[in-house]
Each structure stands twice: as structure tokens, then as C-alpha cells.
Amino acid sequence: MFNQRNGTFRLGMLIAVVAGLWTIVHLIWNVVGVKADDYWGWALLILFILALILAFVQYAQERPALKAVSSTEPFPEPAISKFFFGSEGSSVLWFVVRMYVGAEWLLAGWEKIISPAWGTSGKALAGFAAGALAKSSGANPAVQGWYAWFLQHIVLPNAGFFSFLVTWGEFAVGLGILLGILTGIAAGFGVLMNLNYLLAGTVSVNPILGMLGLFLCFSWRVCGWIGFDRWLLPALGLPWKPGTWFRPQESTATVRRP
């Protein structure tokens, strides 16, 4: 059993290393402007399938221990969701997902950073909002009336400010997801932006990124384990369970007995 688990761990780390290195090459490839296909998307899809198979193998190994944990809750969490949303054994799978979602957001933000139209002038965002408003009329509008009101009266008058938020928000979300820094929160902001793009009538890759981002939110406890969250989350803790940075230091002084 030990050799089987050790082999599963090594294979998982190999998948993570290949996914990480290929993503780094993909990012450099796009930043320098190379137009040739680097097959990054196909590579991550294959690695995702391998990681998913590996995750189910790991789940089969951990299932007895996960089921053995007793719970007094009226609706206890099933073992499979405990594994995929809270066990380190699924971290390789989420790492591959993070590479895709994070790279997409980072590159989207980078393209806006280097584009003068996405600066504080807000020209690009104003054009985007105007296009969305054009979809708000008719019998079956792609943009709902309440969101059209939001675009017309809130976004357009402050296009420069919202342009700054979108540009650096996309870049920050991508960086946080790639590095595994507060991954669940970063993914949550990404899903929020996906929702706004969909409400504005833009489909593109938003349904895919939004769905994957939601799964990263669900697996926030473990999706950043191969990343900075492995140390950051235990240090920060939760509002109802302080981490090591906020936990009172226990006294190390020895108590003398009479």
C-alpha cells in the first residue's frame, strides 16, 4: 500500500510539474507575441483527464478513512465531496484547473494593461457598454433592463474607474489563482466578472471559466495546496478559527509544583 501511494504521489507531482512548466511557456509565448500554436489547451486537457483518473485512484485509497469519520450533522458530507473539496489527494487535479483559469485571466488582464484603450480614459469599456446596451431592446433582449440601467447610469459615467478595476482585477485574479494565493477568494472575484460579462451579453469563454471558477471556490480548502495557500491558509485561519498569526501564544514557562 505504501508503494502504491508513493507511486501515485510521484505521478501526481509529474503531472503538476508538466502543467506548471507548460503554462509558464504559454504565458511567455503570448507576452512576447508568438502567433504559433503551443498546444497548451490540448496539453492541459490531457493532463486534466490524467489528474482526474489519478484523483479517483487516490479517492479509492482514502475512502475508508473518510467514511470512518463520524458526524452528528443531520446531513453529513459524503466521502467523495470530502475528498475532492477538502483532501490534499485532489490537489493535483485542482492545480491543472488553476493553470487554465489563472492563465486565461492573467493574459486577459495583461492585454488590457498594454492597450491604451483600456487605460483610465475608459474608451474600450465605454464601447463595450454601448454594445451591451444595443442588445437590451427587442422582444427577447440579451441584456436585461435592470443591467442596462446599471451600465448606462453607473458604468458609463465612470468608465475610467471601471476600466481600471476590470484591467487590474483580471490580472490580479489570474496571478492569485496561478500562484495559489487566497485561491478561493480570487476565483470568486473571477466568477463575479464572468457573471457581469454574461449579463452584458458576451458569452465567449465566460461559461467555462465561470464553471471552473465555481469549483475552485468550492474546493478553496485544498485547491491552492500546491501553492502559497498551503502555508497562507493555516496562518490566516478563519473568522471562527484563528490561524497561527492571530492565535495567542501559549506560555512556555514551566509551572512549579509545590
C-alpha positions, 0 to 999 in steps of 0.5 A: 500500500505504501508503494502504491501511494508513493507511486501515485504521489510521484505521478501526481507531482509529474503531472503538476510539474508538466502543467506548471512548466507548460503554462509558464511557456504559454504565458511567455509565448503570448507576452512576447507575441508568438502567433504559433500554436503551443498546444497548451489547451490540448496539453492541459486537457490531457493532463486534466483527464490524467489528474482526474483518473489519478484523483479517483485512484487516490479517492479509492485509497482514502475512502475508508478513512473518510467514511470512518469519520463520524458526524452528528450533522443531520446531513453529513458530507459524503466521502467523495465531496470530502475528498475532492473539496477538502483532501490534499489527494485532489490537489493535483487535479485542482492545480491543472484547473488553476493553470487554465483559469489563472492563465486565461485571466492573467493574459486577459488582464495583461492585454488590457494593461498594454492597450491604451484603450483600456487605460483610465480614459475608459474608451474600450469599456465605454464601447463595450457598454454601448454594445451591451446596451444595443442588445437590451431592446427587442422582444427577447433582449440579451441584456436585461433592463435592470443591467442596462440601467446599471451600465448606462447610469453607473458604468458609463459615467465612470468608465475610467474607474471601471476600466481600471478595476476590470484591467487590474482585477483580471490580472490580479485574479489570474496571478492569485489563482496561478500562484495559489494565493487566497485561491478561493477568494480570487476565483470568486472575484473571477466568477463575479466578472464572468457573471457581469460579462454574461449579463452584458451579453458576451458569452465567449469563454465566460461559461467555462471559466465561470464553471471552473471558477465555481469549483475552485471556490468550492474546493478553496480548502485544498485547491491552492495546496500546491501553492502559497495557500498551503502555508497562507491558509493555516496562518490566516485561519478563519473568522471562527478559527484563528490561524497561527498569526492571530492565535495567542501564544501559549506560555512556555514557562514551566509551572512549579509544583509545590 
